[in-house]
Amino acid sequence: MGVDGDGLWSIGELARRTGLPVKVVRHWSDIGVVPATGRSTGGYRRFDAQALARLELARTLRELGLGMAAIREVVDRERSIAEAAAVHADAIEVQVRSLRLQQAVLRSVARRAATAEELAELSRLARLSAAERTAVVHGFVQEAVGGLDVPTYREGLLAATPDLPEQPTDEQLDAWLELAALVRAPALRVALARMAAYAAEHAPGEHGKEDLAAVERLTDLWVERVTAAMDAGVMPDSPAADPVVAGIVEAWIPTQARTGLDVGGDGEAARAGLLEQLEVAADAGVERYWQLLCVINGWPVRPSIAAPGRWLTTALRANPAPGARTAAIAAVLEEDGDPEAMLAACERVLAAVGAIVAEVPADRFRDGTPCAGWDVQTLLNHLVYENLLWTGLAAGAPRGDFDADHLGGDHVAAFRSAAAGTLAAFRRPGMLRERFGPAPGWRLVEQVVIEMLVHGWDLARALGRPTDLVPDVAEAVLPAVRAMYGDLPRTPGGSFGPEQPPPAGATAADRLAAYLGRRL
């Protein structure tokens, strides 16, 4: 109530009712947002219920971020609340876009550990117009492709411009910044230029839609077949990869009519030609370029084909001609050996590895191992599977469930049972000299010895245990390992990494592991 009992409120009373500071109420009254209804006998401002309603509306609008000029238009009924809200929402949208740009720039700077100069450049790139973004990509393409006679290739690159929408998502903004940085990197320009040069040499000129569709169908085919082989556990540097390669080469040859390649069917020339094409096209930067364009433009992002590509190129290197890998292995397998001594060695190695397996606590299952991408649990599962695999081969019942759970709830019992099954299969009368394809039975035993030594070493290393596994056996099998695997491509996607130099004082098992690519 007012002091004079007139039913009006003072500034202080109005402030208490609205929760606003007295200074704010006085200021808003001064600028006409909440004019005084009257004055007291002492000259102090007084306000009625309508003024209180104006003040509460003004406070709400202010909390939503409207400026005082817009608020006065609303409370004076010069503009409706809906009109003011629409105008302010548009203004907020501009601010949001600006903040998103700033956020994307800052994230990109943090990810790249950018310098001050790079920060300024990223900030500039984030604010480019659509025409300026297109110019960046077109300039890059023209510089990479140059004057080569590859019009279809060039037009395809120029047509795929980064069309960032008016209200891009955070992912789209970040993709544009990454793309802008990528096209400025020399490596991508070199990769595109290499592809263009290959196309200009082997298939210059225009290419129709059917030509492009044929390439796409071929890519889908080989990716599908390679993925199926990978899912089935087929290693690319094994003879089992040869039929996969043969089928892909058969599908590839008809697509080469314009290239001038005269390969005469599946053979060394055809496989070398396909390998060359894959190596030219296999560039992580180029694949990332297209993925980023898809993100920016809102197109479906095609899954990466890098892993299938590595598998196929490795398979082509390991199987350079039909039957080549099988013949190389057969030549090694025909060498003489001591079957009974190999079986005795297998018993000792399985016992040594079993002792390590028995010491693995469940809380170490997620620890890393020297096998890239494998934790301890995966490695244990593989150790069990290898025994089941070779037992199945010895019994004439090959297995293909390598990715199943072979541990159950007790990894120690699972390994012991699988190892016992292995030894029982190998002790079958006549098994050591029986033929299993090109290999005598004792060679299967040798493979178990090698697998257990190498992966047992992996497990020992992961657990921090001594790696001196059955040293005389490890020393004895190293020449066979070199003969069997010495000519395999040591590239990503293969069974083994590049040979590593063993340190001074390395054990025999250490040297075996180092030869097969483990870092000591």
Number of C-alpha atoms within 10 A of each C-alpha: 12 15 13 10 8 11 12 22 25 19 20 15 16 24 19 12 12 14 12 15 13 15 12 13 20 18 12 17 18 12 12 13 22 24 17 20 14 14 13 15 9 8 8 11 19 24 22 18 13 11 21 17 14 19 23 18 16 23 19 13 21 14 10 13 14 20 13 16 10 20 24 19 15 22 21 14 10 11 14 13 17 10 11 16 16 12 13 18 15 11 13 15 12 13 12 13 16 14 12 19 22 16 15 23 24 17 14 20 19 12 9 12 11 14 11 10 8 14 18 13 14 23 18 11 19 20 13 12 11 14 11 12 19 18 15 17 20 18 12 21 19 15 14 23 23 14 11 17 18 21 17 16 20 19 11 10 18 17 10 15 20 25 19 20 13 8 13 17 16 13 12 23 22 24 24 23 21 18 21 22 15 18 20 13 13 10 14 21 20 14 19 22 19 16 20 26 20 17 19 18 14 14 18 19 13 12 14 8 9 9 13 13 11 14 14 11 13 16 14 12 16 21 20 13 17 24 19 14 18 16 13 13 14 18 17 29 27 19 21 17 23 22 13 19 24 21 14 21 20 13 13 21 19 11 13 16 10 12 13 10 13 12 15 10 14 18 15 16 16 22 27 16 18 19 19 14 15 15 14 17 18 18 16 13 17 18 17 16 17 16 19 25 21 20 21 23 18 16 11 9 12 10 8 12 15 15 14 21 20 20 24 28 27 26 29 25 21 22 27 20 19 18 14 15 22 15 13 16 17 15 13 13 18 12 8 7 12 10 18 13 11 22 22 13 20 25 16 16 24 23 15 16 23 19 14 17 20 13 12 18 11 11 8 13 14 12 12 20 21 21 17 9 9 15 18 23 21 19 22 23 20 24 26 23 25 19 23 23 21 22 26 17 15 23 14 10 11 13 13 14 14 17 13 10 14 21 19 10 9 10 20 20 15 18 26 20 14 20 26 15 17 25 18 11 19 22 13 11 9 10 19 23 13 13 14 16 8 14 17 17 20 25 22 21 28 20 17 25 22 22 17 24 29 21 20 26 26 22 27 22 17 18 18 9 12 11 20 16 22 19 15 12 21 24 14 13 19 18 12 16 16 14 14 16 18 14 13 21 21 20 15 14 21 22 17 19 19 17 17 16 14 18 12 6 8 15 19 22 25 26 22 26 26 21 22 21 19 23 16 14
